[in-house]
Amino acid sequence: MNEKSKPKILFSQIQPSYRIAILLSLLVCASSLFAQTPPNTWQVLKYSGLFEAVVERDPVALEQHIATTRKIDERDDHGRTELHVATYTTNYEAMRLLVEAGADPNALEYERYDIVTIAAVANDIEGLRLTLKLGASPGNTTSLYDGTALIAAAHLGHVEVVQTLIRAGAPLDHVNNLNWTALIESIVLGDGGQRLLLTPVQPNSNPSEKTL
């Protein structure tokens, strides 16, 4: 049988269960392509000034650079600010110092991630609570999928992160550009969907109360 005579199979002719499996596989692959990207070794080696002080975990040098710099929130070649890098590297002291110096806790890097989503995806509870205390919003629209930190955490099954975000007032019914909510992600893709469903958490009635 030559190439022209081979029957063509249309996607619509595939059994529905197989179609769902194919779509989910493509979604998971897409998620990995656009996952958060922390600084790699070569980028770290090129860092200087505030960036270098952050990755070196040197608070004295960081304070000196803050005192002499004309601008906080410089960007590296991936669009990360010093605060993004501090969050990726769990440098909590640097996070506090940078925000006190005027760093924007709601800034997005080039892949449209903020510090709340970075901490949430890393399952970094201490870092997440700190980002919220520093004024970062749990409701920012982030990533190329127009999602939220809550959707990302539900996708990964990070139960305590989900609970923390809900208490902080994260939007429960935000729909990303794939038409999925956090609940849908927790059931279909999450590693803890049943636990999320069985663990009722009420949003904090007073957003100013940081009881996290």
Sequence and secondary structure as in RCSB ss.txt:
>XXXX:A:sequence
MNEKSKPKILFSQIQPSYRIAILLSLLVCASSLFAQTPPNTWQVLKYSGLFEAVVERDPVALEQHIATTRKIDER
DDHGRTELHVATYTTNYEAMRLLVEAGADPNALEYERYDIVTIAAVANDIEGLRLTLKLGASPGNTTSLYDGTAL
IAAAHLGHVEVVQTLIRAGAPLDHVNNLNWTALIESIVLGDGGQRLLLTPVQPNSNPSEKTL
>XXXX:A:secstr
  GGGS    GGGS HHHHHHHHHHHHHHHHHHT      HHHHHH  HHHHHHHTT HHHHHHHHHH S S   
 TTS  HHHHHHHTT HHHHHHHHHTT  TT   TT   HHHHHHHTT HHHHHHHHHTT  TT  BTTTTB HH
HHHHHHT HHHHHHHHHTT  TT   TTS  HHHHHHHT SSHHHHHTS     SSTT    
